[in-house]
Structures are given as C-alpha cells and as structure tokens.
C-alpha cells in the first residue's frame, strides 16, 4: 500500500503517475486530476481534456480564452 499524494489515503489499489520526471502516487483519478491537471486561466476549472494554450496560459475552451482577451483560438474537434 502507498499513501495518496493528494489526500494521504493509504490504499491497496493505489497507482503511480510519472509527470515531468517525478513519480506521484494516487488512490483515485480524482486525486490525480486535482494534483496534475492544469487550471483554466479564466474560469479556474480543471482542464481534463485537451484544452487550449496561449502563451503560458491554459484555457478549458475558446469561450474562456476570448473572455480573457485571447483571439483566434478554436476548440479541437
């Protein structure tokens, strides 16, 4: 068993994720998302899908990018 990086739960079905050369242990995908998924620069939701990038900022959709003044981005289809 290993303790979850996010919540500390010591779980017999935990799993590891290697991200940017670091190994993290999680007890659920929810905890992995909270720790690793980027946050939308406009609405602050976690970006679980592809999202959009402008400079060094991430957006969950083109609507949020446009509301932040970023023009020309489109959602992936």
C-alpha positions as CSV (number, residue, x, y, z in Angstrom):
1,X,0.0,0.0,0.0
2,X,1.0,3.6,-0.6
3,X,-0.3,6.9,0.6
4,X,-2.0,9.2,-2.0
5,X,-0.1,12.3,-2.9
6,X,-3.3,14.4,-2.7
7,X,-5.3,13.2,0.2
8,X,-3.0,10.9,2.1
9,X,-5.2,7.9,2.0
10,X,-3.2,4.6,2.3
11,X,-4.9,2.4,-0.3
12,X,-4.1,-1.1,-1.5
13,X,-5.1,-0.2,-5.1
14,X,-3.1,3.0,-5.4
15,X,-1.3,3.7,-8.7
16,X,1.7,5.8,-9.8
17,X,1.8,8.5,-12.4
18,X,5.1,9.8,-13.8
19,X,4.9,13.5,-14.8
20,X,7.8,15.7,-15.8
21,X,10.2,13.2,-14.3
22,X,8.5,13.0,-10.9
23,X,6.6,10.0,-9.7
24,X,3.3,10.6,-7.8
25,X,1.1,8.0,-6.1
26,X,-2.7,8.4,-6.1
27,X,-5.7,6.5,-4.8
28,X,-8.1,7.8,-7.4
29,X,-8.2,9.6,-10.7
30,X,-10.0,12.4,-8.9
31,X,-6.9,13.0,-6.7
32,X,-4.6,12.7,-9.8
33,X,-6.7,15.4,-11.6
34,X,-6.6,17.7,-8.6
35,X,-2.8,17.4,-8.4
36,X,-1.8,17.4,-12.0
37,X,-4.4,18.8,-14.4
38,X,-3.9,22.5,-15.4
39,X,-6.4,25.1,-14.3
40,X,-8.2,27.4,-16.8
41,X,-6.8,30.9,-16.5
42,X,-10.3,32.4,-16.9
43,X,-12.9,30.2,-15.0
44,X,-10.4,28.2,-12.8
45,X,-11.9,24.8,-13.6
46,X,-9.5,21.8,-14.0
47,X,-8.8,21.0,-17.6
48,X,-9.3,17.3,-18.1
49,X,-9.5,17.3,-21.9
50,X,-7.1,18.9,-24.5
51,X,-7.9,22.5,-23.6
52,X,-6.2,25.4,-25.3
53,X,-2.9,27.2,-24.8
54,X,-2.0,30.8,-25.4
55,X,1.5,31.8,-24.3
56,X,1.9,30.1,-21.0
57,X,-1.7,30.1,-20.1
58,X,-4.2,27.3,-20.4
59,X,-7.9,27.6,-21.1
60,X,-10.7,25.0,-21.0
61,X,-12.4,26.3,-24.2
62,X,-12.2,29.1,-26.7
63,X,-15.0,31.0,-24.9
64,X,-12.8,31.4,-21.8
65,X,-9.8,32.3,-23.9
66,X,-11.9,35.0,-25.7
67,X,-13.2,36.3,-22.4
68,X,-9.6,36.7,-21.3
69,X,-8.8,38.7,-24.5
70,X,-7.2,35.9,-26.5
71,X,-8.3,35.9,-30.1
72,X,-8.0,33.2,-32.8
73,X,-8.1,30.0,-30.7
74,X,-10.6,27.3,-31.5
75,X,-11.7,24.2,-29.7
76,X,-10.3,21.0,-31.1
77,X,-12.8,18.9,-32.9
